[in-house]
Every structure is written in structure tokens, then in C-alpha cells.
Amino acid sequence: MDLKEAKQRGWEELDVIIVTGDAYVDHPGFGTAIIGRVLEDAGYRVGIIAQPKWDSVEDFKRLGKPRLFFAVSGGNTDSMVSNYTPSQRLRHEDAYSPGNKPGMRPNRATIVYSNRLREAYPDVPLVIGGIEASLRRFAQYDYWSDKVRQSILADTPADLLVYGMGELQILRIAERLDKGVPVKDITDIDGTVWKLEVKIWKEKKEEMLRNNIEIPSYTEVLNDKVLYSKAFKLTFDEQDPVRGRGIVQAHPKTVIIQNKPMRPLNEKELDHVYELPYTRSAHPSYKEPIPALDMARSSITTHRGCFGSCSFCAIVLHQGRTISSRSIGSILREAEGLKKIKGFKGVINGLGGPSANMYGMKCEKWEKKGTCTDKLCIHPQVCPSLDTSHKKLIELMRRLREIPGISKVFVGYGVRYDLALLDEKYMEELCAHHVSGQLKVAPEHYCNAVTDAMKKPRREVFEKFEQKYKEINRKVGKDQYLVAFLMSGHPGCTLNSMIETAEYIRDTGRYTEQVQDFTPTPMTAATCMFHTGIDPFTGKNIYVATSRKDKMIQRAFLRYKDPQNQMLVYEGLKRADRLDLVGNSWNCLIRRPPRGKER
């Protein structure tokens, strides 16, 4: 992180310098650490500039000029999500900063960092990546400015954009640059996005569209919500490394070309990446702890990808719909390594990936044909072609428990309960050994019309899981709870949907504090719906609560017992002509407000 450290290694210059919006944590749960270690493993000298001051170029010069390129990431999360709450208020904490301090990264960090780097070193190749760049690679609706923004590659002076997980792409870029290939000629690497001058595009358009598809331009999606929805659907359909094609989107001053997705790492490659020599600690220069590290220090990633395709989630468009799993041996070796960490008490507090129990699952079609274009893997029901066996995961969990010095292995969150229901042995194993008092699951809503829009399991599936969870806990002699996470304001969710859900909560005793308001984040299907009012998969109109007041009222129904929410709930019930739910009888949600305050 400074030239003194470089000289201690005998380095006179660095090959690659990574600039990140997070504090530097050398842990495989942090993207910057993985990319840095992968490059180092390949023989490159890597430096990290973490959370630079962005009011001048000075902080961006602290490591000098890299021999090959600068790599820029906004951090483990989109910088706007890091800086703002769903109600667009500034956050008071940032778990990826020392001491939980907010304000350590700028809004739209990737753009700001890229501009400063180009100002400091105009001739050095510039590559952007990470979740912020990956999910803003096309023209996209931006919730915080309430407008459609250009591709982030058009908004920055960067030469290339890496989307997806990035290890293979970054190595191929480094290799090409190391061989002296000009960055402008690096246009054929899968999993990357590049740009072309409009004049050249017009000359080469016919030739390029033989292997690529063109989606509506930035100008078209800016002015036409139907075309915006169409562009999203076309993009979504091509996000597969086997059958996917390149995608072209014209912008006023440049043309954005996305190459088809990079293949996922195979088991051997994934094992290697996660067994690189991470210290699992923050850089020693920090005087305050990094809260995100405290949460992740003794967790283990078992796999990547998710075939859930939830509308509000962008994992499908970043990690992909197919599952890439590590070997059991590799995970066991990582667990053995945890025992060497100072302060480790024998507890692995997180085991899984984007979902906890998709480890080892696969479909026979994925390898040769890719994912299906005409249906989703588990919505509205689980596809019979999908291998949903938990056998390999059960073996993994048992072998982890057998390691001397590992006392507990907890899976407290991220379980897909629709999949868990298909394997009673897995549920017994989970309840008997891997839940620490409570299991967190995410039904997200109790109104079926809303869960259908979310591409989540219907209410009756959750009820069946809850019943089975109770039965198995009784069977194994455990007294453990189920914590449900709920969401308001999702596209498709009406005021009547929230009233139905509140009544269901009242009748079933499922009141929970774990609630959130839907936040439209880049490149999700739900964000497309929020902006356009159109379901991109059906082409039909869908209701969206867009005003802040409407969203506040919806959220209030999930916590209708909170006195601070009483007037919002009352207003919602009055709008819906449901004042029968106001009063002192058993079925009322709230008491009648004091006279004079009903309005």
C-alpha cells in the first residue's frame, strides 16, 4: 500500500495498481483481495490504493505509475448503496471503512477515481470492474438521480470494463498488455466491455452484427420505457457463457460493446483462487477495525452463482445462473487454516455462497447448452432437470464437524427453503448441527401476487417449510426459531397487498422487525419494472409505488405495531377504504387516532 512496502519486497515499480472504495482487507470475501492475489500468483507486482482522497490527484500518485495498468473498483458494494439508505438519506455507517466511518468513498466512486487517474496519468491503460461497474455496463436507471444514465464505460475515461467475477479477464488483460498489445486492441476477451468511436462503428456495423446483437440505444431507452424494458430483456437473455452473444448499445459519443460472458471457474481453478495466501486480516496500517471483516473473517465461500433469479437481485447478471462449486478437500483445508488465526474460537460463522444450500447442484444441460431461455430453474416450480440433491453438502458439513478444533459450523442465513424442503436429510442435518438458535430466511412477502413478481416461492411453500422446520427441531430436541425477512415497495406490491400481508402477520403471529423497503439497484429486473412500470418478461404493465410517501406507507404495514407508524397505517387504510381495521377489536391493526389527527 506504499512504496516503502514495495521496496521491502525488492520492487522498484508496480505492474498493476488497484484503486478501491473499500478499506484494504486481505480476505477472499473481498473482491480487491481476490484480484490482487490472483495477479500476484501469476507473477505480477500489485499495489493497492484504498479509499483515496478524491479532491486532488495526490493520493492517486502515492504508488507511482504502474508498468501495465490501473484497475478501479467502487468496492464490494455499489458506492451509492454504501452511501445512501433506501429512503435516500445519507448513511451514518460504512462497514467497509475503518471504524465504520461513513463518507470515505465518493458517490459514483468508479467514475470519480477514473477521472482522477486519467488526470494524473493520461497514458496509462485504465480498467474498471467490481460490482459497481459490472452492473452499470449498459444504460441503466439510476434511483438516486431518478434518471437513465449512460453505461459507466461511456461516463468514464476507462479503456475496458470487466464484468462478472473477473479473475480470468484480469489475467488475460495483464498478459496482453505485458506482451505490448495496445489496450485499444484488446477487444476479444470474454467477460469484458469495450467502446468504439461512432464513426468506426458505422463503418463496421454490418460486420460486427454477424456475431453480436444490437439493443436499443441510450437515446432510445432514455425516452421510451417500452424500449428500456426490451433492452433489459435482450440483455438478460444473453447472460450465459455457453449460448450468450455479444451485445452492442449505441451512445451519443461512443458505442458500447459487451463480449459474451466469461466462463465460470472450474473446480480446480476455484479451489486455487480460494487457497491463495490470504492473511484474512486488514492491512496493518489501520488503527480501527473494519466491521465487514469481523462479520466475514471466519466464513467460508463454498460456491458461486445462483439459479434463483429473484427479480430484485443482480447475482444472475454478475455471477451467473450456473453453480460453480469448490471441492470438499479445498474447503476442509481452508477450515484448517482458520485455526491458525489469532482469536479464532473454533466457530465457522458462515458457510455458503449467494445462497447457502446450492453447493454442488447442477443441471445436465448447463455444460453444453447453457441455461434455458424459455424458463427459470426454480420458478414457478423446481425444474425436474435440475439436480437438487444436498448429498455433497451434507458430506461437507459432516466432515467439517469432524475437524479437531472446529466446534461449530453455522449456516444462519441464505438457505433457499424451497430447495431445503426437497431434502429432509439436509433439514435434519441443518437443524441438529448448523443453526445457532435461529435461522434467517427470506420469504420477502406473504402476498402471492407479489412473490410471483419477485420470482420467489409462494406463501404456502414458506408455510410448509416453517411447519417442517418446527417438526424437525422437535425431532432433534432443539428449541430454535425462524426469522423471516420481509420487503415492501417491490414492483407488483399494491396497498391492498400490504394490507393482506399485515392481516396475515396478525393472524399467524409472524410479526418481525426484519423489514426493508425495496431499493432499485442497477441491472435488476425489479429496477426495470420500477422505472418502466412494465414486467420485462411478460411485457405487461405492473403496479409500482414510486412516491416516497407511498413507499413509507407500504413499509409501515410491515411494522404496524410500532406507534411511530400508526398515522401512516391509518392513511393507508383510509385510502383503501379499510377503516374496519381501525379500532379496539381483536382483528384491528391499529387503534383509532386521537380526534383531530385522522387526516
VMD Tcl script that draws the C-alpha trace (Angstrom):
set ca {
  {0.00 0.00 0.00}
  {3.02 2.32 -0.03}
  {6.36 2.46 -1.82}
  {8.23 1.52 1.34}
  {6.44 -1.84 1.39}
  {7.23 -2.29 -2.30}
  {10.94 -1.69 -1.72}
  {10.93 -4.19 1.15}
  {9.94 -6.75 -1.47}
  {12.65 -5.55 -3.82}
  {10.15 -3.94 -6.19}
  {11.26 -0.77 -7.94}
  {7.92 -0.39 -9.71}
  {4.47 -1.98 -9.68}
  {2.86 -3.76 -12.61}
  {-0.76 -3.23 -11.61}
  {-2.27 -0.77 -9.14}
  {-5.80 -1.41 -7.86}
  {-7.83 1.55 -6.60}
  {-10.79 0.63 -4.39}
  {-13.56 2.34 -2.46}
  {-13.18 -0.12 0.45}
  {-10.52 -0.31 3.11}
  {-7.93 -2.92 2.10}
  {-8.78 -6.27 3.66}
  {-6.84 -9.36 2.56}
  {-9.73 -11.81 2.76}
  {-11.33 -13.92 -0.02}
  {-14.70 -12.34 0.73}
  {-13.39 -9.05 -0.69}
  {-13.07 -8.58 -4.45}
  {-9.96 -6.41 -4.33}
  {-8.10 -9.04 -2.31}
  {-9.00 -11.82 -4.73}
  {-7.98 -9.87 -7.84}
  {-4.77 -8.71 -6.17}
  {-3.79 -12.22 -5.04}
  {-4.66 -13.74 -8.43}
  {-2.40 -11.23 -10.19}
  {0.37 -11.72 -7.64}
  {0.10 -15.50 -8.05}
  {0.65 -15.03 -11.79}
  {3.89 -13.15 -11.12}
  {2.71 -9.54 -11.25}
  {3.68 -6.90 -8.71}
  {0.49 -5.43 -7.28}
  {-0.26 -2.33 -5.25}
  {-3.47 -1.20 -3.57}
  {-4.71 2.38 -3.17}
  {-7.62 2.05 -0.76}
  {-10.16 4.83 -0.21}
  {-8.03 7.63 -1.66}
  {-8.89 11.26 -1.03}
  {-10.53 12.36 -4.25}
  {-10.26 16.16 -4.02}
  {-6.93 16.09 -5.88}
  {-4.66 13.66 -7.75}
  {-2.07 13.40 -4.96}
  {-3.43 10.27 -3.28}
  {-3.64 8.57 -6.67}
  {0.09 9.09 -7.17}
  {1.20 7.52 -3.91}
  {2.41 4.30 -5.60}
  {3.71 5.92 -8.75}
  {2.95 4.88 -12.30}
  {2.18 1.18 -12.90}
  {4.01 -0.62 -15.68}
  {0.83 -2.18 -17.10}
  {-2.45 -0.63 -15.93}
  {-4.66 0.79 -13.21}
  {-7.67 -1.27 -12.08}
  {-10.57 0.56 -10.42}
  {-13.38 -0.79 -8.24}
  {-16.01 1.09 -6.27}
  {-15.76 -1.65 -3.62}
  {-17.71 -4.70 -2.52}
  {-20.97 -2.78 -2.97}
  {-22.18 -0.04 -5.29}
  {-20.99 3.27 -3.82}
  {-24.49 4.75 -3.92}
  {-25.80 1.81 -1.90}
  {-22.89 2.26 0.52}
  {-23.60 5.97 0.94}
  {-27.41 6.15 0.97}
  {-30.35 4.37 2.63}
  {-33.37 3.18 0.59}
  {-35.08 6.48 1.55}
  {-32.07 8.30 0.03}
  {-30.74 9.61 3.33}
  {-27.01 9.59 3.97}
  {-25.89 6.53 5.88}
  {-24.19 7.05 9.21}
  {-22.08 3.90 8.94}
  {-19.98 2.08 6.34}
  {-18.98 -1.44 7.31}
  {-16.20 -1.47 4.69}
  {-14.41 1.52 6.22}
  {-12.17 1.73 9.30}
  {-14.19 2.31 12.44}
  {-17.45 2.04 10.46}
  {-16.90 5.63 9.29}
  {-19.17 6.98 6.53}
  {-18.01 9.35 3.79}
  {-14.78 7.51 2.98}
  {-15.75 6.99 -0.66}
  {-17.35 9.43 -3.11}
  {-20.69 8.98 -4.80}
  {-20.18 7.07 -8.07}
  {-16.70 6.16 -6.90}
  {-15.66 4.35 -10.08}
  {-16.29 7.46 -12.18}
  {-14.54 9.80 -9.73}
  {-11.49 7.56 -9.31}
  {-11.19 7.01 -13.07}
  {-11.26 10.74 -13.80}
  {-8.56 11.43 -11.21}
  {-6.34 8.64 -12.53}
  {-6.65 9.87 -16.09}
  {-5.79 13.37 -14.85}
  {-2.71 12.04 -13.04}
  {-1.52 9.56 -15.70}
  {-3.12 10.26 -19.10}
  {-1.25 7.50 -20.92}
  {-1.75 4.55 -18.53}
  {-4.37 1.93 -19.51}
  {-7.39 2.06 -17.21}
  {-9.62 -0.95 -16.43}
  {-12.78 -0.71 -14.32}
  {-14.57 -3.59 -12.63}
  {-16.28 -4.72 -9.44}
  {-19.99 -4.74 -8.68}
  {-20.49 -1.03 -9.40}
  {-19.00 -1.17 -12.90}
  {-20.31 -4.66 -13.69}
  {-23.95 -3.75 -13.07}
  {-23.75 -0.37 -14.77}
  {-22.28 -1.67 -18.01}
  {-25.29 -0.67 -20.10}
  {-27.56 2.37 -19.97}
  {-29.32 1.95 -16.65}
  {-31.96 3.59 -14.46}
  {-30.32 5.34 -11.52}
  {-32.59 5.56 -8.49}
  {-30.59 8.28 -6.76}
  {-30.84 10.77 -9.63}
  {-34.15 9.37 -10.93}
  {-32.92 9.23 -14.49}
  {-31.42 6.86 -17.02}
  {-27.66 7.17 -17.05}
  {-25.24 6.11 -19.74}
  {-23.12 2.99 -19.48}
  {-20.45 3.66 -16.88}
  {-17.88 2.96 -19.59}
  {-19.27 5.92 -21.55}
  {-19.22 8.06 -18.39}
  {-15.57 7.36 -17.59}
  {-12.27 7.64 -19.48}
  {-11.64 3.92 -18.83}
  {-10.43 1.71 -21.69}
  {-12.04 -1.57 -20.61}
  {-14.73 -2.78 -18.23}
  {-14.58 -6.20 -16.60}
  {-17.97 -7.63 -15.65}
  {-18.65 -10.70 -13.57}
  {-16.17 -12.17 -11.12}
  {-13.14 -11.11 -13.15}
  {-10.20 -13.42 -12.38}
  {-9.78 -14.84 -15.87}
  {-10.41 -11.50 -17.55}
  {-7.89 -9.58 -15.47}
  {-5.17 -12.16 -16.11}
  {-5.75 -12.08 -19.86}
  {-5.70 -8.30 -19.90}
  {-2.43 -8.27 -17.93}
  {-0.92 -10.88 -20.25}
  {-1.83 -8.92 -23.38}
  {-0.52 -5.63 -22.02}
  {2.63 -7.37 -20.81}
  {3.23 -8.53 -24.40}
  {2.94 -4.97 -25.63}
  {-0.54 -5.18 -27.14}
  {-2.10 -1.68 -27.12}
  {-5.13 -1.53 -24.82}
  {-7.31 -0.26 -27.69}
  {-6.67 -3.56 -29.48}
  {-7.86 -5.72 -26.58}
  {-11.40 -6.27 -27.78}
  {-11.95 -10.03 -27.80}
  {-11.77 -11.14 -24.16}
  {-14.98 -12.73 -22.87}
  {-16.47 -11.00 -19.83}
  {-15.26 -7.55 -20.88}
  {-16.88 -4.45 -22.33}
  {-15.10 -2.05 -24.66}
  {-16.05 1.02 -26.64}
  {-15.79 2.15 -30.21}
  {-16.00 5.55 -31.84}
  {-19.35 6.17 -33.51}
  {-17.67 6.83 -36.86}
  {-15.84 3.46 -36.80}
  {-19.00 1.69 -35.64}
  {-20.91 2.96 -38.66}
  {-18.18 1.59 -40.94}
  {-18.05 -1.83 -39.22}
  {-21.69 -2.22 -38.14}
  {-22.75 -4.84 -40.67}
  {-19.69 -6.99 -39.98}
  {-19.97 -6.72 -36.17}
  {-23.66 -7.60 -36.07}
  {-22.96 -11.02 -37.58}
  {-21.94 -12.29 -34.14}
  {-23.45 -9.65 -31.85}
  {-26.95 -8.36 -31.23}
  {-27.87 -4.68 -31.01}
  {-30.15 -3.46 -28.25}
  {-31.99 -0.12 -28.20}
  {-29.58 2.78 -27.89}
  {-29.08 5.02 -24.89}
  {-31.09 7.78 -26.56}
  {-33.93 5.35 -27.28}
  {-34.13 3.87 -23.77}
  {-33.82 7.36 -22.27}
  {-37.02 8.44 -24.00}
  {-39.03 5.24 -24.33}
  {-39.80 2.96 -21.38}
  {-41.04 0.16 -23.61}
  {-37.68 0.13 -25.38}
  {-35.90 0.28 -22.00}
  {-37.78 -2.86 -20.94}
  {-36.97 -4.55 -24.26}
  {-33.26 -3.70 -23.88}
  {-33.21 -5.25 -20.41}
  {-34.87 -8.46 -21.59}
  {-32.43 -8.80 -24.51}
  {-29.51 -8.25 -22.15}
  {-30.82 -10.76 -19.59}
  {-31.29 -13.46 -22.22}
  {-27.66 -13.28 -23.37}
  {-26.00 -13.60 -19.95}
  {-24.80 -17.14 -20.45}
  {-21.21 -18.15 -21.29}
  {-22.30 -21.08 -23.48}
  {-25.07 -19.66 -25.67}
  {-24.70 -15.91 -24.99}
  {-23.85 -13.47 -27.75}
  {-22.11 -10.12 -27.64}
  {-24.31 -7.06 -27.14}
  {-23.98 -3.63 -28.71}
  {-25.57 -0.43 -27.41}
  {-25.01 2.90 -29.12}
  {-24.47 6.07 -27.07}
  {-24.28 9.64 -28.38}
  {-20.47 9.83 -28.35}
  {-19.44 6.19 -28.28}
  {-20.70 2.66 -28.88}
  {-20.58 0.13 -26.04}
  {-19.77 -3.50 -26.96}
  {-20.16 -6.25 -24.38}
  {-18.44 -9.53 -25.26}
  {-20.23 -12.68 -24.20}
  {-19.83 -13.67 -20.52}
  {-16.63 -15.31 -19.35}
  {-16.95 -18.97 -18.44}
  {-17.10 -19.66 -14.71}
  {-14.02 -21.03 -12.97}
  {-13.92 -24.81 -12.83}
  {-13.49 -26.66 -9.55}
  {-9.69 -26.77 -9.74}
  {-9.43 -23.06 -10.58}
  {-11.92 -22.08 -7.88}
  {-10.01 -24.13 -5.31}
  {-6.79 -22.41 -6.31}
  {-8.27 -18.91 -6.02}
  {-9.62 -19.51 -2.52}
  {-6.42 -21.18 -1.32}
  {-4.12 -18.31 -2.19}
  {-2.21 -16.97 0.85}
  {-4.77 -14.50 2.22}
  {-3.93 -13.19 5.67}
  {-7.68 -12.81 6.43}
  {-6.88 -9.52 8.11}
  {-6.99 -5.80 7.41}
  {-3.83 -4.01 6.33}
  {-1.71 -3.29 9.43}
  {-1.80 0.46 8.75}
  {-5.39 0.65 10.01}
  {-5.82 1.65 13.63}
  {-9.54 0.89 13.77}
  {-11.36 -2.38 12.95}
  {-13.18 -2.94 9.66}
  {-16.68 -4.19 10.64}
  {-17.20 -6.10 7.37}
  {-14.11 -8.16 8.16}
  {-15.40 -9.00 11.64}
  {-18.53 -10.43 10.02}
  {-16.65 -12.40 7.35}
  {-13.35 -13.39 8.99}
  {-14.36 -16.95 9.87}
  {-16.77 -17.55 7.00}
  {-16.08 -19.85 4.05}
  {-17.28 -19.49 0.46}
  {-18.28 -22.86 -0.96}
  {-19.63 -21.90 -4.39}
  {-20.56 -19.11 -6.80}
  {-23.64 -18.39 -8.87}
  {-27.36 -18.65 -8.15}
  {-30.20 -20.08 -10.20}
  {-32.84 -18.37 -8.05}
  {-33.31 -15.41 -10.46}
  {-35.08 -13.24 -7.86}
  {-36.28 -10.06 -9.58}
  {-34.66 -7.71 -7.06}
  {-31.27 -9.43 -7.17}
  {-28.45 -8.91 -9.69}
  {-26.42 -12.06 -8.94}
  {-27.61 -13.72 -12.16}
  {-26.23 -10.79 -14.16}
  {-22.94 -10.77 -12.23}
  {-22.07 -14.31 -11.12}
  {-24.43 -16.15 -13.46}
  {-27.21 -18.73 -13.13}
  {-24.96 -21.79 -13.05}
  {-23.29 -23.07 -9.89}
  {-19.52 -23.40 -9.64}
  {-18.51 -25.32 -6.54}
  {-15.23 -25.86 -4.75}
  {-14.06 -29.34 -3.84}
  {-14.69 -30.63 -0.36}
  {-10.93 -31.04 0.13}
  {-10.27 -27.37 -0.61}
  {-12.94 -26.21 1.83}
  {-11.57 -28.51 4.52}
  {-8.09 -27.06 4.01}
  {-9.45 -23.53 4.38}
  {-11.18 -24.59 7.60}
  {-7.89 -26.00 8.91}
  {-6.28 -22.67 8.11}
  {-8.84 -20.80 10.19}
  {-7.45 -22.48 13.29}
  {-4.21 -20.53 12.82}
  {-5.95 -17.15 13.03}
  {-5.34 -15.31 16.27}
  {-8.53 -15.21 18.30}
  {-10.31 -17.96 16.35}
  {-12.56 -19.84 18.79}
  {-13.45 -22.83 16.68}
  {-16.66 -21.38 15.18}
  {-17.21 -21.06 11.43}
  {-19.99 -18.49 11.32}
  {-20.96 -18.71 7.67}
  {-20.81 -21.47 5.09}
  {-22.18 -21.00 1.60}
  {-22.34 -18.68 -1.38}
  {-25.01 -16.33 -2.73}
  {-27.35 -19.00 -1.34}
  {-26.26 -21.35 1.38}
  {-27.55 -24.65 0.03}
  {-26.94 -24.63 -3.75}
  {-23.48 -26.13 -3.23}
  {-22.87 -28.99 -5.64}
  {-26.16 -28.54 -7.50}
  {-26.20 -28.63 -11.28}
  {-28.22 -29.25 -14.42}
  {-27.12 -31.70 -17.11}
  {-27.82 -29.04 -19.78}
  {-25.57 -26.30 -18.41}
  {-22.22 -27.53 -19.72}
  {-23.17 -27.99 -23.38}
  {-26.33 -25.94 -23.91}
  {-26.17 -23.33 -21.16}
  {-29.17 -22.17 -19.15}
  {-32.66 -22.27 -20.62}
  {-34.10 -19.18 -22.32}
  {-37.76 -20.17 -22.02}
  {-37.96 -20.93 -18.29}
  {-36.29 -20.33 -14.94}
  {-34.72 -23.09 -12.87}
  {-36.93 -22.96 -9.76}
  {-39.77 -20.57 -10.53}
  {-42.70 -21.09 -10.54}
  {-41.59 -24.59 -9.61}
  {-38.34 -26.53 -9.49}
  {-37.36 -27.86 -12.92}
  {-37.15 -31.69 -13.00}
  {-33.87 -31.48 -14.96}
  {-32.16 -29.74 -12.03}
  {-30.16 -31.90 -9.63}
  {-31.21 -30.52 -6.25}
  {-29.52 -33.16 -4.13}
  {-27.92 -31.91 -0.91}
  {-25.82 -35.09 -0.65}
  {-22.50 -33.38 -1.34}
  {-23.34 -30.52 1.02}
  {-24.29 -32.92 3.79}
  {-20.98 -34.71 3.38}
  {-19.15 -31.38 3.53}
  {-20.90 -30.30 6.71}
  {-20.22 -33.63 8.43}
  {-16.54 -33.59 7.51}
  {-16.15 -30.01 8.73}
  {-17.59 -31.01 12.11}
  {-15.02 -33.80 12.36}
  {-12.03 -31.43 12.19}
  {-10.34 -31.17 15.60}
  {-10.53 -27.59 16.79}
  {-13.72 -26.79 14.85}
  {-16.51 -26.79 17.42}
  {-19.37 -25.28 15.40}
  {-20.22 -24.68 11.75}
  {-23.20 -22.35 11.46}
  {-25.45 -21.70 8.48}
  {-27.61 -18.98 9.92}
  {-28.80 -17.32 6.73}
  {-29.09 -17.69 2.96}
  {-30.92 -21.04 2.90}
  {-33.30 -21.45 -0.05}
  {-36.17 -23.04 1.82}
  {-37.92 -24.27 -1.34}
  {-34.84 -26.38 -2.08}
  {-34.37 -27.43 1.55}
  {-37.91 -28.81 1.57}
  {-36.92 -31.30 -1.11}
  {-34.37 -33.00 1.15}
  {-35.45 -33.91 4.68}
  {-32.00 -35.33 5.47}
  {-30.48 -31.93 4.79}
  {-33.01 -30.22 7.04}
  {-32.27 -32.69 9.84}
  {-28.54 -32.10 9.45}
  {-29.08 -28.33 9.37}
  {-31.33 -28.18 12.43}
  {-29.34 -30.65 14.50}
  {-25.90 -29.13 13.98}
  {-25.76 -25.92 11.97}
  {-28.29 -23.42 13.37}
  {-27.29 -21.18 16.25}
  {-30.66 -20.64 17.90}
  {-32.31 -19.04 14.90}
  {-32.39 -19.48 11.15}
  {-32.89 -16.44 8.93}
  {-34.86 -16.96 5.74}
  {-36.36 -14.52 3.26}
  {-39.93 -15.14 2.13}
  {-39.88 -11.37 1.34}
  {-43.68 -11.15 1.22}
  {-46.84 -13.07 2.13}
  {-48.98 -11.96 -0.83}
  {-48.68 -14.42 -3.72}
  {-49.16 -11.76 -6.40}
  {-46.07 -10.01 -5.03}
  {-43.92 -13.11 -4.61}
  {-44.81 -14.03 -8.21}
  {-43.45 -10.64 -9.34}
  {-40.37 -11.25 -7.20}
  {-39.89 -14.75 -8.66}
  {-39.91 -16.03 -5.07}
  {-41.71 -19.10 -3.66}
  {-45.37 -18.60 -2.82}
  {-46.68 -18.24 0.73}
  {-47.76 -21.86 1.03}
  {-44.18 -23.01 0.36}
  {-42.95 -20.90 3.27}
  {-45.74 -22.27 5.49}
  {-44.78 -25.81 4.58}
  {-41.13 -25.08 5.34}
  {-41.95 -23.46 8.66}
  {-44.02 -26.49 9.68}
  {-41.26 -28.90 8.64}
  {-38.65 -26.77 10.45}
  {-40.66 -27.00 13.68}
  {-41.19 -30.75 13.31}
  {-37.53 -31.47 12.71}
  {-36.39 -29.27 15.59}
  {-38.72 -31.19 17.88}
  {-37.34 -34.44 16.48}
  {-33.71 -33.46 17.13}
  {-34.50 -31.91 20.51}
  {-33.77 -28.29 19.61}
  {-35.62 -25.10 20.51}
  {-34.77 -22.89 17.55}
  {-36.54 -20.01 15.88}
  {-37.23 -18.94 12.33}
  {-36.61 -15.27 11.49}
  {-38.35 -14.05 8.35}
  {-37.10 -11.10 6.28}
  {-39.79 -9.09 4.50}
  {-39.77 -6.40 1.83}
  {-42.19 -3.62 1.00}
  {-42.49 -1.45 -2.09}
  {-41.45 -4.09 -4.62}
  {-42.99 -3.70 -8.09}
  {-46.32 -5.52 -8.15}
  {-46.95 -4.67 -4.50}
  {-50.11 -2.59 -4.02}
  {-51.61 -1.06 -0.92}
  {-54.04 -3.98 -0.76}
  {-51.07 -6.38 -0.97}
  {-49.62 -4.77 2.15}
  {-52.95 -4.89 3.99}
  {-53.30 -8.58 3.10}
  {-49.78 -9.20 4.40}
  {-50.39 -7.23 7.62}
  {-53.56 -9.23 8.30}
  {-51.67 -12.45 7.63}
  {-48.94 -11.40 10.06}
  {-51.63 -10.58 12.64}
  {-53.38 -13.93 12.21}
  {-50.23 -16.08 12.25}
  {-48.12 -14.25 14.82}
  {-45.33 -13.70 12.30}
  {-44.56 -10.11 13.30}
  {-40.90 -9.34 12.62}
  {-38.53 -6.41 12.91}
  {-36.54 -7.65 9.91}
  {-38.09 -5.49 7.20}
  {-36.74 -3.33 4.39}
  {-38.00 -1.09 1.64}
  {-37.21 -2.15 -1.91}
  {-34.23 -0.23 -3.30}
  {-33.93 -0.10 -7.10}
  {-30.30 -1.04 -7.75}
  {-28.67 -1.20 -11.19}
  {-29.42 -4.02 -13.63}
  {-32.11 -5.93 -11.76}
  {-35.43 -6.94 -13.29}
  {-37.24 -5.22 -10.43}
  {-35.44 -1.95 -11.13}
  {-36.52 -2.23 -14.76}
  {-40.10 -2.67 -13.52}
  {-39.76 0.24 -11.08}
  {-38.63 2.60 -13.82}
  {-40.89 1.44 -16.65}
  {-43.97 0.00 -14.95}
  {-43.54 -2.99 -17.29}
  {-42.61 -6.58 -16.46}
  {-39.79 -7.21 -18.98}
  {-40.51 -10.95 -19.11}
  {-44.22 -10.67 -19.93}
  {-44.44 -7.21 -21.47}
  {-47.44 -6.49 -19.23}
  {-47.91 -3.39 -17.12}
  {-47.22 -3.78 -13.41}
  {-48.12 -1.53 -10.48}
  {-45.24 0.35 -8.87}
  {-45.26 2.54 -5.75}
  {-42.79 5.24 -6.74}
  {-43.50 8.21 -4.46}
  {-41.68 8.41 -1.15}
  {-44.98 8.71 0.74}
  {-46.46 5.61 -0.89}
  {-43.31 3.64 -0.13}
  {-43.35 4.81 3.50}
  {-46.99 3.74 3.89}
  {-46.23 0.31 2.45}
  {-43.29 -0.20 4.78}
  {-45.33 0.92 7.78}
  {-47.74 -2.00 7.31}
  {-44.93 -4.48 7.98}
  {-44.41 -2.86 11.38}
  {-47.95 -1.79 12.12}
  {-47.49 -2.25 15.89}
  {-44.86 0.49 16.04}
  {-46.56 3.64 17.43}
  {-44.46 5.78 15.07}
  {-46.13 4.06 12.12}
  {-49.73 4.46 13.31}
  {-50.61 7.54 11.24}
  {-49.07 6.07 8.09}
  {-51.02 2.83 8.56}
  {-54.18 4.84 9.20}
  {-53.68 6.83 6.00}
  {-53.15 3.64 4.03}
  {-56.28 2.00 5.46}
  {-58.30 5.12 4.72}
  {-57.08 5.19 1.12}
  {-58.03 1.54 0.70}
  {-61.42 2.00 2.38}
  {-60.43 -0.46 5.10}
  {-61.16 1.54 8.24}
  {-62.74 -1.65 9.57}
  {-59.18 -2.48 10.63}
  {-59.04 0.57 12.91}
  {-60.36 0.23 16.42}
  {-60.19 -1.90 19.58}
  {-61.45 -5.28 18.41}
  {-59.15 -8.29 18.13}
  {-58.80 -8.07 14.36}
  {-57.86 -4.38 14.16}
  {-54.33 -3.45 13.12}
  {-54.25 -0.11 14.94}
  {-56.33 1.89 17.39}
  {-58.22 4.91 16.19}
  {-56.01 8.05 16.22}
  {-56.86 10.87 18.61}
  {-59.65 13.11 17.37}
  {-58.39 15.80 15.04}
  {-55.41 13.76 13.80}
  {-57.25 11.40 11.45}
  {-56.28 13.49 8.45}
}
mol new
graphics top color blue
foreach p $ca { graphics top sphere $p radius 0.5 }
foreach p [lrange $ca 0 end-1] q [lrange $ca 1 end] { graphics top cylinder $p $q radius 0.2 }
display resetview
